Structures are given as C-alpha cells and as structure tokens.
Amino acid sequence: MNNNVKAHLLGGGIGSLSAAAFMIRDGNVPGANIRIYEAAPQLGGSLDGAGSPEHGYSLRGGRMFTFDNYECTWDLFKSIPSLADENKSVFDETVDFNELHKSHSQARLVDMRRAIVPVTSMGFSMHDRAQLLKLSLASEDTLGADAISDWLDPAFFETEFWFMWATTFAFQPWHSAVEFKRYLHRFMLEFSRIETLGGVRRTIYNQYDSLVRPLQAWLQQQGVQFILDCKVTDIGHATVDGKFVVTGFECLHAGNSEHVDVPAGDLVFFQNGSMTDASSLGSMTSAPEKLDKTDSEGWTLWEKLAAAQPGFGNPAAFNSSIAESYWESFTVTLQDPRFFDKMQAFSGNEAGTGGLVTFKDSNWFMSIVLAHQPHFANQPAGVQVFWGYGLSPDRIGNFVAKPMSDCTGEEILRELCGHLRFDLDAVETANCIPCRMPYITSMFMPRVHSDRPLPVPKESKNLAFISQFVEIADDVVFTVEYSVRAAQMAVYELLDIQREVPPIKQHDHALSTQFEALFKALK
C-alpha cells in the first residue's frame, strides 16, 4: 500500500495531471498526498483554450487522436467521468461524438489556382519510394542525429505525401530522421488514409475543455492540491547510495520565495522542457512579441539538473535554434456564418468532418481546420471559431508582403482570403489572434539517444521526468499520448505498480497494414 507516499508534481500540464490520476487509481495514493505546482494561473500546460466572444477565443494548438493508437490516453480517460454526463467516461463521450462526426476530407490540399488537388496518388517516383523504404527500415543507431533531408532528396519534399504528412504532424525537412521514422511506423494505418484523414478522431471541444477540465475536476474530488502561480526555480538534491535524491525545491509563489522540503520517501515528478515555452499572442492590430527562453526561463530548471547530473539529458539539443523549431498558429472568432458557409461550399465538408485544409503553394505553408461547433464549452450560438497555422512563418506571404511572424491578425486573414479567393467581407466580423511559439517543434530537433532522459533515470531514486522530452522506445512525441505514457511509466516504476502499462500496438507488423501502405505508395 502507498497510503504514506507523498508526491510533488512540478508543472501542471497533461503529464502531471495524468501522473496524479495514475497514482490515485493504480497506486492507491490518497489524493490529499499529491501536490501539483504550476507557474501559470491555470492548469493544462500546452493543452490550453480560453477566451470569449467579445474578446476572441485563443488556443495554441489542436491535437489529432486515433482509437487505433493512444493506448495510455484512452486507458486513463476510460476512468475519468464526463462533465456533461457522470454516467459516461470522457472516452465514452468521445467515441459517441466521433460516431456522429466522421472525418473524411474532400479538400485536403489546395493549390495556387484555388483548385482542390487530387490526392489519391502520393506523387512518389520510384526513387522516392526506394529512399523512403530505406529510411523506414534503418535502425535508430544508423539514423543517429541525421535530418530527414539527409535521407530523402529535394524532390521528395514536393510530393503530395509530404504536403499532407508534414502538415498533419508538423515536420520540416531539417527535423530528426529518427522521429520521422517513428511516425511512419506508429501511424502506418494513417499512411493509407492520409488524404481523407479518415482515422483521425476529435474531442467534443478543444482539448482544454474536453480533457483537462474533466481530469482536473476528478483530481479535485480526490483531494489533490493545486498550487497555482507557483514557479519552481531550483531543486535541492543529494547523493544517497550512489543515487540522485531530491531533498527539496525553491519556488516563487505569488511573488514570494518559498522552500518546500522533500522528506525521504516522497516522490518528485518534473515536466522538463516545454514546447509552448515563451509563446506570445498578438491581436488584430499587433503581431506577437518575439520572445525566447530568456523571457520565461521555462527551460532553466532542466538545464540546471542536466548540468548537475549525467543521464538527465541535454536540453541544448532542443532549445538552441528557434529558426528550426518555431511556427505560428492563429485562432479566429466569427460573429456571422459567412466564412463557414463559403468554406463548406468550397470544400464539400461540414465543419468537423474535413480536418486540415492545406494551401500547398502557400509561402507560409498555411493550413486551417474548421472544427465542429461549438469548439469552446462557453461558446454561444451564433459564434464560430476556427484554427490555423503556418509552418514557415519566416517567409514573405503570397498576398501580404511580410513574414507571417510580423503580421497582425488582420493581415493573416487577408493572406488566408487571398488563397481562398474570398472577399474580405467573409471575415468582416472576425477577430484573429495570432500566436508565436518559438519551441513548438523543438522535440523534433535532430538528437542522439542520450539527449532525452528516461522517465525514471537509472541514476535517480525519487525523481521522474514526464514530458515530450523523455525517451520512450518506439513512441512518437508531439502527441498527448507521449506525455500520458511517460507519466504512467514513471508512476508505475517509482511506486512498483505491477499492472502493465498498455503496450504500443504494433500495427506496422500486421501484413494487412503493410500491404495497404505498399498499395498506397505505389499509386
């Protein structure tokens, strides 16, 4: 029994929230023994979502899910009650929602002529196929710290496959070949239906409303303590029997310095690194401020730990090149249906059924997605919200002579309407809030195996890492699943829980999946 175990979770993102739930559900740790420390005034980390019709809604990102993968995520949310119906789990309500709103994109790619691009063929040459196969079969040791572009020729990055795969998962040619290979295997089922996004599943609302809020409510009912506006600045430690032991930590709580002791037997879970660190919002009349890690110090604590202890990773592999890891998203709030009506007529998809629409010839490599409405729990009738992003925000626009990162919300809407050939009156009532994220794909940066710590490093006695920057064999970062799996692995190891962590489903080993992927590649 773990009735006497106390746990301190540093960071209030989905990793920490999941770890707390696993400790209670599977480790019999009383909720009152768990504390979550979060620097922001709300929980959720990168799974954010906020705003109002009057001031505009904003969310930094939108996540795709599947029911064929995400084993640990659904294992958790089968245990968390829905906020709308206590007799249903969050998993149940998500299944029901997706039965009503099935993804089948009819306008996945749009070209410079505003024509919907035929995407039954992936556009591969035989040379492209041979190179992609060679990369997918190479070992991670062989791939090492290579970039995707070290294995694939420039022509590959002009194929329909690349335009769809890159925008679905946010890859760039200079990103890690290892991570690209992992995605090819983990999501091989999606390879054969990438043009329709037929395997994609969505939450009812944005992920803050649909995942974070019900999980937080359940944890609160269990007695978990949330210490908000509390930034941990340093971790005290000692070496005991050759192991790294956290003895306490320093924090700034509501502006006041505090020390928290960590007695023997207590556990510490740390969310190292952040893909949304130093994010900044703009407005209809202002571009987002250009911030970096020195403005928020979100990476500082991991940098201190890594410098003090071999085996705790190498943050510099991920946070040293903003130019390679940043892009920009935007959230648009509309007070009339004209834009949605025109998009439905153009794409053939009702909102919530089409997924991403990518403008393949966009200098900004821009995509938008119209989710089922309402997309926010407090969103009233008559208000519509959609989200978009540009993977190349440093480039001059096609219709606005500025880099996306220098653009106001109004200028981003002008660029979007240019690609769609919509008159600007379609967005006459729009409020577009851009968001610059300097480290959003930092986890994709080329790296070696030792650059990410294990969830529980072999050198550690009571400290675990739970984030997108830990090493989990075969799984893919930039997913909710990765953070939840890291949390489950860390909790089970530190508490010696005998229940098995749900294994990764090896769909790529199935002959039927391999055949379908081969058939698609040969089209």
C-alpha positions in Angstrom: 0.0 0.0 0.0 1.1 3.6 -0.7 -1.0 5.4 1.8 2.0 7.2 3.2 3.6 8.2 -0.1 3.6 11.9 -0.9 4.2 13.3 -4.3 5.2 16.7 -5.7 4.5 17.3 -9.4 6.4 20.3 -10.9 4.3 21.6 -13.8 0.6 21.4 -14.3 0.4 20.0 -17.9 -1.3 16.8 -19.0 1.8 14.8 -17.9 1.4 15.8 -14.3 -2.4 15.6 -14.3 -2.1 12.1 -15.7 0.6 11.1 -13.2 -1.6 12.2 -10.3 -4.6 10.2 -11.7 -2.4 7.0 -12.1 -1.1 7.4 -8.6 -4.6 7.5 -7.2 -6.3 4.9 -9.5 -3.5 2.3 -9.7 -1.1 3.2 -6.8 -3.7 3.7 -4.0 -2.0 7.1 -3.1 -4.5 9.3 -1.4 -5.3 12.4 -3.4 -4.6 14.6 -0.5 -0.9 13.4 -0.6 -0.4 14.8 -4.1 0.5 18.4 -4.9 0.8 20.0 -8.3 2.8 23.2 -8.7 2.1 25.3 -11.7 3.6 28.6 -12.7 0.6 29.8 -14.7 -2.8 30.8 -13.1 -4.4 27.7 -14.7 -3.6 24.0 -15.3 -3.3 22.3 -18.7 0.1 23.4 -19.9 0.1 23.2 -23.7 -3.5 22.0 -23.8 -4.9 25.4 -23.4 -8.1 27.1 -24.6 -9.5 30.4 -23.4 -11.4 33.5 -24.4 -14.8 34.9 -25.0 -17.0 36.0 -27.9 -16.3 39.7 -27.1 -12.5 39.4 -26.9 -11.9 36.4 -29.1 -11.0 32.8 -28.4 -7.5 31.5 -28.5 -5.8 28.2 -28.3 -2.2 27.4 -29.2 -2.9 24.1 -30.9 -5.3 21.4 -31.8 -4.5 17.7 -31.5 -5.5 14.8 -33.5 -6.3 11.4 -31.9 -7.0 7.9 -33.1 -8.7 5.0 -31.5 -6.2 2.6 -33.1 -3.3 4.2 -31.1 -3.2 6.4 -27.9 -3.3 3.3 -25.7 -2.4 5.0 -22.4 -4.5 8.1 -23.1 -7.7 6.1 -23.5 -6.7 3.8 -20.6 -6.7 6.9 -18.4 -9.8 8.6 -19.8 -11.9 5.5 -19.5 -11.7 6.2 -15.8 -12.5 9.9 -15.9 -16.2 10.9 -15.8 -17.6 13.3 -18.4 -18.5 16.7 -17.1 -21.7 16.5 -19.2 -22.8 13.1 -18.1 -21.4 11.5 -15.0 -22.6 8.1 -16.2 -20.2 8.3 -19.1 -16.5 8.4 -19.2 -14.6 11.0 -21.3 -13.6 8.1 -23.6 -17.3 7.1 -24.0 -18.4 10.6 -24.9 -15.5 10.9 -27.3 -16.5 7.7 -29.1 -20.1 8.8 -29.3 -19.1 12.2 -30.7 -17.0 10.6 -33.4 -19.7 8.3 -34.4 -21.8 11.3 -35.2 -19.0 13.4 -36.8 -16.7 11.2 -39.0 -13.6 12.6 -40.7 -13.5 12.4 -44.4 -11.6 15.3 -46.0 -12.6 16.3 -49.5 -10.2 19.2 -49.8 -7.0 18.1 -48.1 -4.7 20.1 -50.4 -5.5 23.3 -52.3 -3.1 24.7 -54.9 -2.3 28.3 -56.1 -5.2 28.2 -58.5 -7.6 27.5 -55.6 -8.1 24.1 -57.1 -8.6 21.1 -54.8 -5.6 18.8 -55.6 -6.3 15.1 -56.4 -4.6 13.1 -53.7 -5.4 9.5 -54.4 -1.7 9.3 -55.5 1.1 10.2 -53.2 3.1 11.6 -56.0 6.1 9.3 -55.5 8.7 8.4 -58.1 10.4 5.0 -57.8 13.4 6.8 -56.4 11.3 8.4 -53.7 9.8 5.0 -52.8 13.2 3.4 -52.6 14.6 6.2 -50.3 11.5 6.2 -48.1 11.7 2.5 -47.7 15.4 2.6 -46.9 14.8 5.3 -44.2 11.9 3.4 -42.7 14.0 0.2 -42.4 17.1 1.9 -41.0 17.9 1.4 -37.3 17.8 4.4 -35.0 21.5 3.9 -34.4 22.1 4.2 -38.1 19.9 7.3 -38.4 21.6 8.9 -35.4 21.3 12.7 -35.4 20.6 12.8 -39.1 17.9 15.1 -40.5 15.1 13.8 -42.8 16.7 15.7 -45.7 19.9 13.6 -45.2 17.9 10.6 -46.4 15.5 12.0 -48.9 16.2 14.0 -52.0 14.7 17.5 -52.5 12.1 16.2 -55.0 10.5 14.1 -52.1 9.5 17.3 -50.4 7.4 18.3 -53.3 5.2 15.2 -53.3 1.6 15.2 -52.2 2.5 12.8 -49.5 5.0 15.2 -47.9 2.5 18.1 -48.0 -0.1 16.0 -46.2 2.2 14.2 -43.8 4.2 17.3 -42.9 1.1 19.4 -42.1 -0.7 16.6 -40.2 2.3 16.1 -37.9 4.3 19.4 -38.3 7.5 18.0 -39.7 10.2 20.0 -41.5 12.9 18.6 -43.8 15.6 19.5 -41.2 13.9 17.6 -38.4 15.0 14.3 -36.9 15.0 11.3 -39.2 14.5 9.1 -36.2 11.3 10.9 -35.2 10.1 10.8 -38.8 10.7 7.1 -39.0 8.9 6.5 -35.7 5.8 8.3 -37.1 5.9 6.2 -40.3 5.7 3.1 -38.2 3.4 4.3 -35.3 0.9 5.7 -37.8 1.2 3.3 -40.7 -2.5 2.8 -40.5 -2.9 6.6 -41.3 -0.5 6.3 -44.3 -3.2 4.6 -46.4 -5.9 7.2 -45.5 -3.8 10.3 -45.1 -5.6 12.1 -47.9 -9.0 11.9 -46.1 -7.8 11.9 -42.5 -10.3 9.0 -42.1 -8.6 7.7 -39.0 -8.5 11.0 -37.1 -10.7 11.4 -34.1 -11.5 14.6 -32.3 -12.6 15.6 -28.8 -16.0 17.3 -28.5 -14.5 20.7 -27.7 -10.9 21.9 -27.7 -8.6 19.7 -25.5 -8.6 22.0 -22.6 -12.4 21.8 -22.2 -12.6 18.1 -23.2 -9.6 16.6 -21.4 -8.1 19.0 -18.9 -11.2 20.2 -17.2 -12.8 16.8 -16.5 -9.4 15.4 -15.4 -8.8 18.4 -13.1 -12.4 18.1 -11.7 -11.8 14.4 -10.9 -8.5 15.1 -9.2 -10.0 17.8 -7.2 -12.7 15.5 -6.0 -9.9 13.1 -4.9 -8.3 15.8 -2.8 -5.3 16.7 -5.0 -3.9 20.1 -4.1 -3.2 22.6 -6.9 -0.7 25.3 -6.1 -1.0 27.8 -9.0 1.1 30.9 -9.8 4.0 28.9 -8.3 7.2 28.7 -10.3 9.8 26.2 -9.2 13.2 27.8 -9.6 15.7 25.3 -8.2 15.8 21.7 -6.9 18.0 20.7 -4.0 19.5 17.3 -4.1 21.9 14.9 -2.5 23.6 11.6 -3.4 22.4 8.6 -1.3 23.9 5.2 -2.0 25.0 6.4 -5.4 21.5 7.7 -6.4 20.3 11.2 -7.1 17.8 12.2 -4.4 15.7 15.3 -4.4 15.7 16.9 -0.9 13.6 20.0 -1.6 13.0 22.8 -4.0 12.7 26.6 -4.2 9.8 28.3 -5.7 8.2 31.8 -6.3 4.6 31.5 -5.1 2.5 34.6 -5.9 5.8 36.6 -6.0 7.1 35.3 -2.6 10.1 33.0 -2.2 9.3 29.7 -0.6 11.1 26.5 0.2 9.5 23.1 0.1 11.1 20.1 1.9 11.0 16.7 0.2 11.4 14.2 3.1 12.7 10.7 2.5 10.1 8.6 0.8 8.5 11.5 -1.1 8.4 11.4 -4.9 9.0 14.2 -7.3 7.7 14.3 -10.9 9.2 17.0 -13.2 7.8 18.2 -16.5 11.2 19.0 -18.2 11.1 21.4 -21.1 8.1 22.9 -22.8 7.1 23.1 -26.5 5.0 26.1 -25.8 7.5 28.0 -23.7 7.9 31.7 -24.5 4.7 31.7 -26.5 3.2 35.1 -27.2 -0.1 36.4 -28.5 -0.9 39.1 -31.0 -4.2 40.7 -31.9 -6.0 42.1 -35.0 -3.7 45.1 -34.8 -0.4 43.8 -33.4 1.9 40.9 -34.2 3.0 38.6 -31.4 6.1 39.7 -29.5 9.3 37.7 -30.3 10.2 36.0 -27.1 12.7 33.3 -26.3 13.6 31.1 -23.3 15.3 34.0 -21.5 12.0 35.8 -21.2 10.2 32.9 -19.5 13.1 30.8 -18.0 10.9 27.7 -18.8 14.0 25.6 -19.7 16.2 26.8 -16.9 15.4 24.1 -14.3 16.1 21.3 -16.7 19.3 22.9 -17.8 20.4 23.1 -14.1 19.6 19.5 -13.5 21.2 18.3 -16.7 24.4 20.2 -15.9 24.5 18.6 -12.4 23.7 15.0 -13.3 24.8 12.9 -16.3 21.8 10.9 -17.6 19.4 13.7 -17.2 19.5 14.7 -20.9 20.8 17.6 -22.9 18.3 20.5 -23.3 20.6 22.3 -25.7 19.8 19.7 -28.4 16.2 21.0 -28.4 16.2 24.7 -27.5 19.2 26.2 -29.3 17.7 27.0 -32.7 14.4 28.9 -32.7 14.6 29.3 -36.5 14.3 25.5 -36.8 11.7 24.9 -34.1 9.1 27.7 -34.4 5.9 28.3 -36.2 2.8 30.4 -35.7 -0.8 29.5 -35.1 -3.9 31.7 -35.1 -7.5 31.4 -33.7 -10.3 33.2 -35.5 -13.6 34.1 -33.8 -16.5 34.9 -36.1 -19.9 36.6 -35.3 -21.6 35.5 -38.5 -21.7 32.3 -40.6 -20.4 33.7 -44.0 -16.9 32.3 -43.8 -18.0 28.8 -42.6 -20.8 28.7 -45.3 -18.3 29.6 -48.0 -15.8 27.0 -46.8 -18.4 24.3 -46.7 -19.5 25.2 -50.3 -15.8 25.2 -51.4 -14.6 22.1 -49.6 -17.7 19.9 -49.6 -17.2 19.3 -45.9 -19.3 20.4 -43.0 -17.3 21.8 -40.1 -15.9 19.0 -38.0 -15.7 16.5 -40.9 -12.9 17.8 -43.1 -9.9 18.2 -40.9 -6.9 20.2 -42.3 -7.1 22.2 -45.5 -3.5 22.9 -46.5 -2.6 25.5 -49.1 0.3 23.6 -50.6 1.7 26.6 -52.5 1.5 29.0 -49.6 4.8 30.6 -48.8 3.8 30.3 -45.1 2.8 26.6 -45.7 -0.6 27.5 -44.2 -3.4 25.2 -43.1 -6.7 25.7 -41.4 -9.2 23.4 -39.7 -12.9 24.1 -39.0 -13.9 22.0 -36.0 -17.4 21.1 -35.1 -19.1 24.0 -33.4 -19.1 25.0 -30.6 -15.4 24.5 -30.1 -15.4 26.0 -26.6 -17.7 25.0 -23.8 -18.8 28.6 -23.2 -19.2 29.4 -26.9 -22.7 30.8 -27.6 -24.9 30.1 -30.6 -24.2 32.4 -33.5 -20.4 32.4 -32.8 -18.0 30.3 -34.8 -14.3 29.5 -34.1 -11.6 28.0 -36.4 -7.9 27.5 -36.1 -5.0 27.6 -38.4 -1.2 27.7 -38.6 1.8 28.4 -40.8 4.8 26.1 -40.7 7.1 28.7 -42.4 6.3 32.0 -40.6 9.7 33.5 -41.5 8.8 33.7 -45.2 7.1 36.6 -47.1 3.4 35.9 -47.8 1.9 35.4 -51.2 -0.7 38.2 -50.7 0.8 40.2 -47.8 4.4 41.4 -48.3 5.6 40.5 -44.8 6.7 37.4 -42.9 3.8 35.8 -41.1 5.7 36.4 -37.8 5.5 40.1 -38.4 1.8 40.1 -39.3 -1.2 41.2 -37.3 -4.4 39.2 -37.2 -6.0 41.3 -39.9 -3.0 40.7 -42.2 -3.2 36.9 -41.6 -6.9 37.0 -42.6 -6.0 38.9 -45.8 -3.5 36.3 -46.7 -5.9 33.5 -46.0 -8.7 35.1 -48.0 -6.2 35.6 -50.9 -5.5 31.8 -51.0 -9.3 31.1 -50.9 -10.2 33.9 -53.3 -12.8 35.0 -50.7 -13.8 38.7 -50.5 -12.8 40.2 -47.2 -16.4 40.7 -46.2 -16.4 36.9 -45.4 -14.2 37.8 -42.3 -15.7 41.2 -41.7 -16.7 40.3 -38.1 -13.6 38.3 -37.4 -11.2 38.6 -34.5 -8.0 36.8 -35.4 -5.5 36.2 -32.6 -2.1 35.0 -33.8 0.3 33.0 -31.5 4.0 32.7 -32.0 5.6 29.6 -30.5 9.4 29.6 -30.7 9.9 26.0 -29.4 6.7 24.3 -30.7 8.6 21.6 -32.7 11.7 21.6 -30.6 11.1 17.9 -29.7 11.6 17.1 -33.4 15.2 18.5 -33.5 17.9 16.0 -34.5 19.3 14.4 -31.4 21.1 11.4 -30.1 19.6 8.8 -27.7 21.2 10.3 -24.6 19.8 13.8 -25.2 16.5 12.7 -23.6 16.4 11.2 -20.1 14.4 8.1 -19.3 11.1 8.7 -17.4 13.0 7.4 -14.3 16.7 7.7 -15.0 18.8 4.8 -13.5 20.7 7.4 -11.5 17.5 8.6 -9.8 15.9 7.4 -6.6 12.9 9.7 -6.2 12.8 11.9 -9.3 11.0 11.2 -12.6 10.7 13.1 -15.8 7.3 13.4 -17.6 7.2 15.4 -20.8 7.7 15.4 -24.6 11.5 15.4 -23.8 11.9 11.9 -22.3 13.0 8.7 -24.1 10.3 6.2 -24.7 11.2 3.4 -27.2 9.1 3.4 -30.4 6.6 6.1 -29.4 6.1 9.5 -31.1 6.5 12.9 -29.5 4.1 15.8 -30.2 1.2 13.7 -29.0 -0.9 13.8 -25.9 -0.2 10.0 -25.8 3.6 10.6 -25.3 3.1 12.7 -22.2 0.5 10.3 -20.7 2.6 7.3 -21.4 5.7 8.9 -19.8 3.6 9.7 -16.7 2.2 6.2 -16.5 5.6 4.6 -16.9 7.2 6.9 -14.3 4.4 6.3 -11.7 4.4 2.5 -12.2 8.2 2.3 -11.8 8.5 4.6 -8.7 5.5 3.0 -7.0 6.4 -0.5 -8.1 2.9 -1.0 -9.6 2.6 -4.5 -11.1 -0.2 -3.6 -13.6 1.2 -3.5 -17.1 1.5 -0.1 -18.9 -0.6 -0.6 -22.1 1.8 -1.8 -24.8 2.2 0.1 -28.1 0.1 -1.6 -30.7 2.4 -2.8 -33.4 0.0 -2.1 -36.4 3.1 -1.8 -38.6 3.8 -5.5 -38.1 0.4 -6.6 -39.5 0.6 -7.9 -43.1 -2.7 -6.2 -44.0 -1.4 -2.8 -42.8 1.9 -3.3 -44.7 0.0 -4.3 -47.8 -2.3 -1.3 -47.7 0.7 1.1 -47.1 2.6 -0.5 -50.1 -0.5 -0.3 -52.3 -0.9 3.4 -51.4 2.8 4.1 -52.0 2.6 2.5 -55.5 -0.4 4.6 -56.6 
